[in-house]
């Protein structure tokens, strides 16, 4: 059964902890009153932690299939398909946000444009012998830095980064969403960002493992 425990939570959880919790929480309890599951976003079952974990498992299970499709589409004769595959591959490789044409932040009296994979410009890329560095101002004006090592993606980027202007001038988030709906309908664009973030955290934990063990022991 489902019980909305907002009032008891407010009464029992200190304010300094509540500031880190979503404004709406749904708590599912069993017949004895023990908590079984907690969800946020107005009990949106498509966005709870379990569904996000399952999405990550699905990507890992199908990663070769997904990348095979993306690599194939990078060579498509259809420009829209090629662009969709390249934007998708950038997101998978780096974990950066998709971005949108109208994204920006207010600095003083000016609106400063911010960027994502869809709205990258040639000036955001720096090509090296075996990698591409990406630097741009992203959401909330935060400096985003990423590196692409995949030779197939680098080759595709070289073909579109011929000037300092837009890499994908006639392309937007709606196009990317359409590509995902057609090819990966059970997954969300952000699922690939979450996977990249999880991989990065896991990598850092492995690097710090010995130090962590020492700290835990002490």
Secondary structure, 3 states (H helix, E strand, C coil): CEECCHHHHHHHCCHHHHCCCCCCCEEEECCCCCEEEEECCCCCHHHCHHHHHHHHHHHHHHHHHHHHHHHHHHCCCCHHHHHHHHHHHHHHHHCCCCCCCCCEEEECCEEEECCCCCCCEHHHEEECCCCEEEEEECHHHCEEEEEECCHHHHHHHHHHCCCCCECCCCCCHHHHHHHHHHHCCCCCHHHHHHHHHHHHHHHHHHHCHHHHHHHHHC
